[in-house]
Amino acid sequence: MMSMKQPKTSTFLRFDWPYHFVTLPLALVLLVCSVLLLIRTARADGDDGLALLVVGFALALVFALMRMRRYATKTQDRIVRIEEQFRHYRLTGRQLDERLNVRQIIALRNAGDEEFPALCEQAVEERLEPAAIRERISQWRDDTMRI
């Protein structure tokens, strides 16, 4: 879907509500509660083996959730890079300039086909930041798939 107007910056941020607002907060609450349990158990009777085990599991859960999110984001970045590489090749018969970084390519994905090749060149030559790339887009192409 193409529109002429660039959306507000806040629309670039997308949340996966089950992850961001349920799973991750619950894991953090579990971690905090388990640390409090460990402190209370250590003060009361000194036998903190079970509390220590719960803290370990809570830490492992939070760490695993953060890594899974990181892996998903990296995978999305790779897919966007491949899609935009193919689009550039389809439009120009050439590969994207290797000097473009992933953040620039992710910003360029919102440019319409007519302006995409020229914006790619400008991004390389002028070392444009993603925000500057988005400001130059006149034919906005929405990306509703990225989280």
Summary of the structure (lengths in Angstrom):
residues: 147
radius of gyration: 22.4
end to end distance: 17.3
largest distance: 72.7
contacts: 366
relative contact order: 0.14
helix: 68%
strand: 3%
